[in-house]
């Protein structure tokens, strides 16, 4: 049974864990410190709760280990993250660990409290937290960082380093889903008209982006064997990614549902045929220096295109033609908006976008869906008005 005694401002909790091989009694102990402002009654209740929790953890084989967060964080990256995370995710989190370690890396895992983690997370929303622009971090970025800490603690619980995950008590402000910035139909029409005078590489890329809603990595991962010219369909089977350490490389799609097939009009297929003819002529010019990758979108020598190439080109194109620049992802949003406004049901839209579930689609495009739902009463009113006229 667990027992405890007060030592200064803290309480030492001891649990008997039986005897060792020599018959000597074995004890496990932990120290618990009350939070400031707690009353005597609250302290008594909490220390008893901590004693019960600690006894349970000892019964299930938990053995407290003294290890700093930064040390165990590296172990998590090596033994778990490297084998289970996509390389882009791994690279992003590995960079974020520097920020985390600066705040709590020097602390022992078993000594880190929810209050300390909460204070660190709160600091991310202060001016200067974003090292690139000096602004606060977004809620999304803060969530990624909190998830990193939580995953490390979750793994530590499994490995018997700590008894519980303090991140379960840490909170974040709710994410406000801002209305996506997209072209108006008039702006989109002008964009496509101006695009007609540009190189086939960019005409094909941006027309396909608007008609497909494919992610940038999915677009750049397309290969000619994914294009069925006879039936007018294109299949997404992989993505093209980039990290500093690996350069451009091929990876699986974001989720299993991201692997999908869409049908396209003859106009898009004709553009892709023109792109292929151009690519074949370039391969002849380059001769044995041409790199055969089967990709639709490549560098001049056939190598997979760098993901920033179209982004940089688009920014210059918009500036030159006095068009608003919303980034590459805006064409995915435009695709979804046109579908919703055209009356396509949300399940079909979600499938076309390659989302893992309909909830993801609803959360991202809540403003668009609300606008579409607002038109429902207009449809009913128009129908009833027509009925009234027929009955007159």
N, C-alpha and C positions, 0 to 999 in steps of 0.2 A: 504494500500500500504506500502511496506517496505521502511524504511529510514535508513541511516547510518551516523555515524560521527567518526572522527578519535580520538583515545585516546592513546597517546604515540606512540608506534610502531604498534598498532593494530587498527582495525576498529570494532565498535559496531554496529550490525545490529538489528533494532527493527521492529516488525510487530504487527499491531493492530489486536487483535483477538475478537473484539466486546466487549460487556459489561457483567458483572456478574449479579447475581440475584438482587443485590442492585443498578444496573445501573452504576457501576464503570467500567471505561475502563480497559480492560485486554491487557497486552502486553507480547509478547515473545521476547526474545533477545538472541543473540549469538555473540561470538567474533571471528573475523577472523584476522589472522596474515599473512602478505605477506611473501613469501619465499625469502631468501637472493638472491640478484642479480636481482630481478625483477625491470623493469623500471617503471616510473610513469604511462605510458600509459598502461602497462600490469597490474599494480595494479588497476587502475581505471576500466579496463575491467573485471578483476576477481572479484573485490568487488561487482560490479553490478550483475555479474552472481551468486555469493553467495547469494546476497539479493533476487534474483528471486527464487532460489532453496529453500531458507529458508521460503519465503512466501508461496510457493507451499506446502511445508511440513506442515506448520501451517494450511493451508486450508484443508488438508487431515487428520487433527486431531493429528498430531505429537506434543507430549509434551516432551520437553527436560527433561531428568532425570539425576541427578548427581550420577553416579555409577562407581566404579573402575572396570577395566577389570577382575581382579582375582575374584571379587565378582560375576559379571555377568557370568563369565566362569563356575563357580560352578553351577549357576542356569541353564545354558544350559545343563550341564552334567546330572543334576537331572531331569529336566522337558522335555528334548528332547532326548539326547543321550541314556539314559538308556532304553527308550522305543523303539527307532528306530534303534539302531546300534547292530550289532552282538557283542557278549560279548568279543570276542578276539579283535575286533576293538576298542570297548569301553575301554578295559583295556590298550591297547597300547596308545591311545590318552590321557587317564587319567594320564598316566605316563609322557607323553610329555608336559602336561600342566605345570609341574614344571619348565621346561626350558623356556616356554613362559612367565609364570608369573614372573620369575626372571628378564626378560627383560622389559616387559610392564605391568605386573600385577598391579603395584602401580599407573598406570596412569588412568585418567578418560576416559571412553569410548568416550565421545564427544570431547576429546582433542587429541586423538591418530591420528597421520597423516600417510599418505602413506609413507612418507620419513622415519619415525621412524620404521615402519614395514619393509621397504626395507633394512634399515641399519641392523636390527636384522637378517633378512634372509641372507644377505650378510655375516654376521659374522659366519654363519653355515658352510661356505666353507673355513674357516681358520683353520690352524693347531690347534689341541687341542679340536675342537668342538665335536668330537666323544669321549665320556668319557671312552669308553672301550679300544680304541687303540691309542688315541691321534691324530688321523688323522682328516681331514675334513669330514663332513657328505656327504653322497651321494646326488645326485640331487633328487632321489626318496624319501629319508628321509626328505629332506628339503621341498619337495612338500607336504608331509603328514602334516608337521607342519604348513605350510602356509594354507593348507586346513582347519586345526583346527581353526586357527584364523579367517579365512573367514567365516566358518560356525557359529562361535560365533557372529560375526558382522551381518551376514545375519539374524540370529534369533533376534538380537537386533533391527534391522530395522523393523521386523515384530511386535515386542513388543513395538515399539515406543520409544525406548531408544536413538537411534541415527537416523539421517536422511539418511545416506548413508554408504556404505561399502568401506572403504579405500583400502581394499585388491585388489579391481578391478584394481588398478593402479600399483600394485606390480608385478614385473616380476622375472622369474627364467630362468637360462640358459637351453637350450634344452637338453633333455636326449639323450646321445649317446648310442645307442643300441649296446652293445658289443657282439661279436660273442660268442655264448654259448660254454662252455667247455664240450665236450662229448667224449665218447669212440670212437675210430676208430672201424670199423667192426672187425678187428683182435683183438683188446683189448676186445671188447664185447664178442667175441667168447671164448677168454681165460677166461674171468670172469665167463661165464656160465659153462665152463668146470671145473674150480676150485670149483665152487659152488656145483657141484655134490657130493662132499665129505662132505658137511656140513649138519647140522640138517635140517629136513624137514620144520621147521618153517621159516628158512631163504631161503631155496631153493624155497619154494612156494611164499614167499613174493617178492623176487627180480625177479623171472621169470614172475610173474604176473605184476609187475611194468613195466617191459620192454615191455610186450605184450599188456598192457592196456593204459599206459600213465596216469594212475590215480594219483591224488595228494596224498600226504602222509595221510592227514586227511580222504580222501575218502577210501583209502586202509584200514585204521584202523577202519573205520566205517562200513565196509562190514559185513553182517551177513549171516548165512547159508541159510536163506530164500531168499536171493538175488541171490543165485546161482541155476541156472536151469541146472542140470547135463544132463538131457535127451536131451536138445536142444543146450547145450554148450554155454549158454549166462549168463552174469553177469550184474546186474543192480546196479547203484549208486543211493542211496536214502537218504544218510545222511553222516555226517562227525564226526570224533572223534577229539575233541579239548582239549587243556590243558591251564589253567591259574593257577597262584599260589594260588589265593583265592578259586577257585572251584575245582582244581585238574583236573582229566580226566572227560570230560562230552560229551554228544551227542548234536550235533547242526544240523541245516539244511545245505544244500549244499551252496557253495559260491554264486551261482546264480541259477536261475530256470533252465537255460540251462545246468547246471552242472549235473542235474539228467538225466542220459542217460543209454543206454543198448548197450553192445558190445558182439560180438560173438567171441569165442576162440577155438583154435585147441584142439584136443583130449589130446595132451601132457600136456597142462595146466590143463585141467579137471582131468586128472589122478593124477597130483601133489596135487590138492585140495582134491581129494578122499583120498590120502595117509595122508594128513594133518588132515582130519576129523577122520580117523581111529586112528591116534596118539592121537588126542584130546579126543576121546571117551575112549581110554585106560587110559589117565591121569585122566579123570573124575571118573573112577572106583577106581583108586588108592587113590584119595582125598576123595572119599565118600561124606559124608554130608558137608565137608568143601569146596567142589567144588562150585564155584560161576557161575551159569548158565547165560550167557549173549548172547549166540547165535553168538558171534563174531568169525570171522575166525582167527584173530590174537590176542592172549591173553597172560596174564601172566601165570605162572605155575599153579595157582589155578583157572584159568578161568576168572579172572577179565580183563577188557579192557586193552590192552597193552599201556604203556606210549609211547608217540611219540618219545622220544629220544632213546628208546631201539635199534631200527634198525639202527639209525644214528651212535651210539657208536659202535655197532657190525661191521657195514660196514667199519668204519674208521680203526679198528683193523685188519679186514680181508684184506683190501688193503695194509696196512703196512706190514703185514705178507707175502703177496704174491707179493710184489713189483709192485702193480698196482696203477695208479694215482687215487687220491681221489677227486671227484668233488661234493660230497654231494648227498643227495637222489634225489633232483630235476633233476639231470642229466639224470635219466632214462626216465623222462617225455620228456626231450629235445631229447633224443636218439629216442624215439618212434616217435616224430614228424618228425625228420630228416629222419628216414628210410621211413616214409610214403611219404614225399615230394620227396625224391630221387627215390622212387619207382614209381613215376608218379601219385600218388593220388592227386586229385584236392584240392585246399585250403579250399573250403567250407566243404568238407568231413572231412578234417584234423581238422578244427575248431570245427566241431560237435563232433568228437571223443575225442577231448581235453576238451570239455565242456565249451568252451569260450562263452561269451555273444554275441559276434559278430565277423565277419571275420576280421575286422580291427585290433582287439586285436592280433589275430594270425599272421597277416601280419607284425605288428610292432615288435613282439617278434622274429619272425623267418625271418626277412627281408634278412639277409645274406644268409641263406639257400635257400630262394626263388630266390635270385639274381643268385646264383650258378646254380640252376635248370633251370632258364630262359636262362642262357648262353648256355645251352645244346640244346636249341631249334634250333639254326642255324645248329648245327651238325646233328640233326635229318633230317632237310630239305636237307642238303648237301648229307647225306647218301641216302636219298630217290631219289634225282635227279641223283646221281651217278648210282643207281640201274636202274633208268629209262633209262639213257644213254646206259647202258650195254644191256638192253632189246631191245633198238632200233637199236643197232649196227648189 
